[in-house]
Amino acid sequence: MNNEPIENLNQTQSATNEPSFVEQVLSSIGDHAIDAAFDTVVDKISSIAKPAIDAAGSVANTAIDVAGSAASTAIDTAGAAANTAIDVAGSVAEKAIDAAGPVIDQAIDAAGEVAGGIIGGFLDGL
């Protein structure tokens, strides 16, 4: 019998250590409020950051497009200059060949005359 009040005391302490229904409801409401507030903050940050990220991406894409266009123009210009240089070199070579033709013909004729004179002189000496 003496143990009976101690057991009642233990049961009372055990019951007071467990949260009541009201405490559980309030704790659940608090958790939901914290989650909702966090979600709202994340949504606000996202709604502010997304346009800035999109704008930065757009600026980067524009910079890439401009650089690509500049490189393409430089390549086209270099190609045109190379084609012009080739055309000029071909024209100069053609003119050099045309100019060399008569000189070569004259040199062949002169060599033939010299050779003919040498051979004729040799034959005369026989």
Secondary structure, 3 states (H helix, E strand, C coil): CCHHHHHHHHHHHHHHHCCCHHHHHHHHHHHHHHHHHHHHHHHHHHHHHHHHHHHHHHHHHHHHHHHHHHHHHHHHHHHHHHHHHHHHHHHHHHHHHHHHHHHHHHHHHHHHHHHHHHHHHHHHCC
